[in-house]
Structure formats: structure tokens, C-alpha cells
Amino acid sequence: MPKGTYEKGLMGEAKAIEALQQRGMVLLAKRYHSPFGEIDAVMQDGETLVFVEVKARHQSGAGTGLLSVDMRKRRKIIKTALAYMTEHSCTCAARFDVVEWTADGFAHIMDAFQGSEF
């Protein structure tokens, strides 16, 4: 039975988290919700708090996941990240990463966008 989009997205998130953990990052939260939106994963990379957006795509083509994180989506992620940092009294450095899963494989785009746009 074929999997739906939601199930494929969850599988992509699980694969991304596992791959990032293999690179030494520590998972702090999955699918963190705030009134502003959701962040797929909150991770720690050394002293840096990392907010990760995962994009799983059926087609090949590097960059397709990153392109789908438009300004509207970035604004939601940034506001949600600020809510997380406030809730956890975090004043550490933060960055925004995007992970793509396509037919071509895995791509981790570190510091995919800045939080200063808004």
C-alpha cells in the first residue's frame, strides 16, 4: 500500500534526524509547535541551537526542498524559533538549516537562511 504525503514526510524527518545525529548533533525536540507554526526538529550542534526544516521530495534535483522554504515559511520558522528560545530561556547562538531528501539523496544545507530578515 503506497504511503501518503504525511507519512513520507514523517519518514523524511526521521531519516534527517538520524543523519544529523550521526554527524554529532543532539536532538532536543521533534515537531515543536508554537502559535506561529511548527519546526521539524530542534537540535544542538556544539554550542549552537539549530532549527531544522526537512523537505522530502519524490523527484530528483538538488535545491528543490530549499526553494520551497519561501519567505512566508521562513517567517513562521523564525517566529517559532523565537518562541522556543523564549520558552527555554536560551540566549545561545542559533541557525536555520534545511535538509532535503530527494531521489538524488540527502543534502544538509547549513545556515540556509538568516533570522534577521524579519
Residue pairs with C-beta under 8 A, 6 or more apart in sequence:
3 11
8 56
8 58
9 54
9 56
11 56
12 54
12 55
12 56
12 101
13 30
13 31
13 40
13 41
13 54
13 56
15 101
15 106
16 40
16 41
16 52
16 54
16 99
16 101
16 106
17 27
17 30
17 41
17 43
17 52
19 99
19 106
19 108
20 27
20 41
20 43
20 52
20 99
20 108
21 27
23 108
24 45
25 43
25 44
25 45
25 50
26 43
26 44
26 45
27 41
27 42
27 43
28 42
28 43
28 44
28 49
29 39
29 41
29 42
29 84
30 40
30 41
31 38
31 39
31 40
31 41
32 38
32 39
32 41
32 42
32 80
32 84
33 80
34 79
34 80
34 83
34 84
35 83
36 76
36 79
36 80
36 83
37 76
37 77
37 79
37 80
38 80
39 51
39 52
39 53
39 77
39 80
39 81
39 84
40 52
40 53
40 54
41 51
41 52
41 54
42 49
42 50
42 51
42 52
42 84
43 49
43 50
43 52
44 50
45 95
47 92
47 93
48 92
48 93
48 94
48 95
49 85
49 90
49 92
49 93
49 94
49 95
50 94
50 95
50 96
50 97
51 77
51 80
51 81
51 84
51 94
51 95
51 96
51 97
52 97
52 98
52 99
53 69
53 73
53 77
53 96
53 97
53 98
53 99
53 112
54 65
54 98
54 99
54 101
55 64
55 65
55 66
55 68
55 69
55 98
55 99
55 100
55 101
56 65
56 100
56 101
56 102
57 64
57 65
57 100
57 101
57 102
57 103
58 102
58 103
59 102
59 103
60 102
60 103
60 104
61 102
61 104
62 100
62 102
62 104
62 107
63 100
64 100
64 102
65 98
65 99
65 100
65 101
65 102
65 107
66 98
66 100
66 109
66 112
69 77
69 98
69 112
69 113
71 117
74 96
74 113
74 117
74 118
75 117
75 118
77 96
78 96
78 115
78 117
78 118
79 118
81 94
81 96
81 115
84 90
85 91
85 94
94 115
95 110
95 111
96 111
96 112
96 113
96 114
96 115
97 108
97 109
97 110
97 111
97 112
98 109
98 112
98 113
99 106
99 107
99 108
99 109
100 106
100 107
100 109
